[in-house]
Amino acid sequence: MPIAVDIDVMLAKRKMSVGELAERVGITPANLAVLKNGRAKAVRFSTLAALCEVLECQPGDLLRWEADVPAEPVVP
């Protein structure tokens, strides 16, 4: 997926656990894990805003775009 999620980076910078962040944001640790592992299909702006408020960061600190790099063709 071309959108990378850097919640782990911000958690490390803030010295905060996933459980603490989930509690303070008001989502389940399982849903936060889906988001932070890049498996989420979408994120609500209200959730993104809550993450930014708790982590004291900007949305761009949590999300970034990565271009898909096409695989090299295999030449026999």
C-alpha positions in Angstrom: 0.0 0.0 0.0 1.4 3.4 -0.9 0.4 5.0 2.4 2.8 4.2 5.3 1.8 4.6 8.9 4.5 5.8 11.3 2.6 5.6 14.6 5.4 3.4 16.0 7.9 6.2 15.5 5.7 8.7 17.4 5.1 6.2 20.2 8.8 5.7 20.6 9.5 9.5 20.6 6.8 10.0 23.2 7.8 6.9 25.2 4.2 5.7 25.2 2.7 2.2 24.9 0.1 1.1 22.4 -2.3 0.4 25.2 -1.9 3.9 26.7 -2.3 5.5 23.3 -5.4 3.4 22.6 -6.9 4.3 26.0 -6.2 8.1 25.6 -7.5 8.2 22.0 -10.6 6.1 22.9 -10.1 3.2 20.5 -9.4 -0.5 21.2 -5.8 -1.7 21.2 -6.8 -4.1 18.4 -8.1 -1.3 16.2 -5.0 0.7 16.9 -2.8 -2.3 16.0 -4.6 -2.6 12.6 -4.0 1.1 11.9 -0.3 1.1 13.1 0.5 -2.1 11.1 -0.8 -0.5 7.9 -3.7 -3.0 7.5 -6.5 -0.4 7.9 -8.5 0.5 4.7 -9.5 3.9 6.1 -9.1 6.2 9.2 -11.7 8.6 10.4 -10.6 12.2 10.6 -11.8 12.3 14.2 -9.5 9.4 15.0 -6.6 11.0 13.2 -7.3 14.3 15.1 -7.4 12.4 18.4 -4.1 10.6 17.6 -2.5 14.0 16.7 -3.8 15.6 19.9 -2.5 12.8 22.2 0.8 12.5 20.4 1.2 16.3 20.0 2.0 15.9 16.3 0.7 16.7 12.8 -1.1 14.2 10.5 2.1 14.1 8.3 4.0 12.8 11.2 1.8 9.7 11.3 1.1 9.2 7.6 3.3 9.4 4.5 3.0 8.4 0.9 5.4 5.9 -0.7 5.4 5.3 -4.4 4.9 1.7 -5.4 8.0 0.4 -7.0 7.2 -2.1 -9.8 9.0 -5.4 -9.5 11.9 -6.0 -11.9 10.9 -8.4 -14.7 12.6 -11.8 -14.3 14.8 -12.5 -17.4 15.6 -16.2 -17.9 
